[in-house]
Amino acid sequence: MNSDDQSIGKRIREIRVARKLSVTAAAGLAGISQSYLSMIERGQRAVTKRDLLENIANALRVSPMELAGKPYPATDNSSGELMAAMAEVADTLMGWRVGDVPDDVRQRPWEEVTGDLHVLTHRLRPNADYEGQAAMLPTLIPELLAAARGRSREAALLGLVNAYKAAASLARDVGVVGLTMLGAERIRETAEELGDPGMVGYAVYQRADMLSGTDRRRQYRLATTAAENEHARVETRGMAHLTAALSSAVQGDASLATTHLAEATDLAERVEADASPWMQTYFGRTNVRIWQVCIEIELGHGAKAAEIADDWHPTGIASSRQAMFWLDISRALSTERHRHQRGLAALLRAEKLAPQLTRNNAFAREIVTTTLNHARRDAGGRELRGLAYRMGVDAGK
């Protein structure tokens, strides 16, 4: 097996050939040049932008997740256990709706349930501990459903919102098709059961966020609906503006992206904490700047995004959010070969902050695979091969 066996480019070629599309036809449908698509297929250029991945996926009539190769094959016992646990998470989301009472749930004291909920929301999710979340959710969700029928109804329902959010985000990150939007639907059901207009607005934002690359136009409409909800908290509206900004950037609308980013920046000034802990949104000035880096890259301003890292590093926010900043910086640096070492350093920094998130990130894996194709014995070869090994990407000889 060669190191590009798991690359996005190789999957693009396999699907294109199966569709009986020429390189010229597929490139035209994706809105790129024939030579650029050929380089991607040969592993000479990495796919590191959402719009490129999604445009090629649309041209080939597949989902972006299929091109990214998710879910990735298990590379060790730990990752194997994660995917096995995800099957239990899926059974839990599909087996019970909000309002159902699981008849075989083991009823623990409420204090123990809230203790697990605290671990989920304050340790496992902020650190992007996928294995820990997948192991906890199949037990925690039924317990919260049962508690929602008792004296702790409101607290249990709020807990369910957090648990369903964790399940939806986890499914999106590891690539379990269909489960992400089911989790978003469960968030909506719970918010409506609470009867809180602000939480209903939050559920709309969550649905927009979870749509990701599935339908950017629909994502934008939902995000703007949440941003304009007068009942929603400032954190919800701010995060919805950031989602709308990213959606606009991926669709190539720099003006709309800039407008929504400015709205989010203004709202961040109204949040007392620099990274609000409410519902683990972490909305505030630091998070807005992290999103700005991502948005600049999607708009094609990689150099501008990379410059931010020269003068500013995020602190005081969840390690998963810090890791996403460094993943994006790596994307910005990876487009130029003379900056590959800095890009690798950013990737390693992201991995140290959130190893499971980094190793399951499609763009990180694409950068590693393509860089291996370019230079196997450069100064950073040992570190690069080590990262490839931990990702389950074949580093070759």
Rosetta blueprint (number, residue, H / E / L):
1 M L
2 N L
3 S H
4 D H
5 D H
6 Q H
7 S L
8 I H
9 G H
10 K H
11 R H
12 I H
13 R H
14 E H
15 I H
16 R H
17 V H
18 A H
19 R L
20 K L
21 L L
22 S L
23 V H
24 T H
25 A H
26 A H
27 A H
28 G H
29 L H
30 A H
31 G L
32 I L
33 S L
34 Q H
35 S H
36 Y H
37 L H
38 S H
39 M H
40 I H
41 E H
42 R L
43 G L
44 Q L
45 R L
46 A L
47 V L
48 T L
49 K L
50 R H
51 D H
52 L H
53 L H
54 E H
55 N H
56 I H
57 A H
58 N H
59 A H
60 L H
61 R L
62 V L
63 S L
64 P H
65 M H
66 E H
67 L H
68 A H
69 G L
70 K L
71 P L
72 Y L
73 P L
74 A L
75 T L
76 D L
77 N H
78 S H
79 S H
80 G H
81 E H
82 L H
83 M H
84 A H
85 A H
86 M H
87 A H
88 E H
89 V H
90 A H
91 D H
92 T H
93 L H
94 M H
95 G H
96 W L
97 R L
98 V L
99 G L
100 D L
101 V L
102 P L
103 D L
104 D L
105 V L
106 R L
107 Q L
108 R L
109 P L
110 W H
111 E H
112 E H
113 V H
114 T H
115 G H
116 D H
117 L H
118 H H
119 V H
120 L H
121 T H
122 H H
123 R H
124 L H
125 R L
126 P L
127 N L
128 A L
129 D L
130 Y H
131 E H
132 G H
133 Q H
134 A H
135 A H
136 M H
137 L H
138 P H
139 T H
140 L H
141 I H
142 P H
143 E H
144 L H
145 L H
146 A H
147 A H
148 A L
149 R L
150 G L
151 R L
152 S L
153 R H
154 E H
155 A H
156 A H
157 L H
158 L H
159 G H
160 L H
161 V H
162 N H
163 A H
164 Y H
165 K H
166 A H
167 A H
168 A H
169 S H
170 L H
171 A H
172 R H
173 D H
174 V H
175 G L
176 V L
177 V L
178 G L
179 L H
180 T H
181 M H
182 L H
183 G H
184 A H
185 E H
186 R H
187 I H
188 R H
189 E H
190 T H
191 A H
192 E H
193 E H
194 L H
195 G L
196 D L
197 P H
198 G H
199 M H
200 V H
201 G H
202 Y H
203 A H
204 V H
205 Y H
206 Q H
207 R H
208 A H
209 D H
210 M H
211 L H
212 S L
213 G L
214 T L
215 D L
216 R H
217 R H
218 R H
219 Q H
220 Y H
221 R H
222 L H
223 A H
224 T H
225 T H
226 A H
227 A H
228 E L
229 N L
230 E L
231 H L
232 A L
233 R L
234 V H
235 E H
236 T H
237 R H
238 G H
239 M H
240 A H
241 H H
242 L H
243 T H
244 A H
245 A H
246 L H
247 S H
248 S H
249 A H
250 V H
251 Q L
252 G L
253 D L
254 A H
255 S H
256 L H
257 A H
258 T H
259 T H
260 H H
261 L H
262 A H
263 E H
264 A H
265 T H
266 D H
267 L H
268 A H
269 E L
270 R L
271 V L
272 E L
273 A L
274 D L
275 A L
276 S L
277 P L
278 W H
279 M H
280 Q H
281 T L
282 Y L
283 F L
284 G L
285 R H
286 T H
287 N H
288 V H
289 R H
290 I H
291 W H
292 Q H
293 V H
294 C H
295 I H
296 E H
297 I H
298 E H
299 L L
300 G L
301 H L
302 G H
303 A H
304 K H
305 A H
306 A H
307 E H
308 I H
309 A H
310 D H
311 D H
312 W L
313 H L
314 P L
315 T L
316 G L
317 I L
318 A L
319 S H
320 S H
321 R H
322 Q H
323 A H
324 M H
325 F H
326 W H
327 L H
328 D H
329 I H
330 S H
331 R H
332 A H
333 L H
334 S L
335 T L
336 E L
337 R H
338 H H
339 R H
340 H H
341 Q H
342 R H
343 G H
344 L H
345 A H
346 A H
347 L H
348 L H
349 R H
350 A H
351 E H
352 K H
353 L H
354 A L
355 P H
356 Q H
357 L H
358 T H
359 R H
360 N L
361 N L
362 A H
363 F H
364 A H
365 R H
366 E H
367 I H
368 V H
369 T H
370 T H
371 T H
372 L H
373 N H
374 H H
375 A L
376 R L
377 R L
378 D L
379 A L
380 G L
381 G H
382 R H
383 E H
384 L H
385 R H
386 G H
387 L H
388 A H
389 Y H
390 R H
391 M H
392 G L
393 V L
394 D L
395 A L
396 G L
397 K L
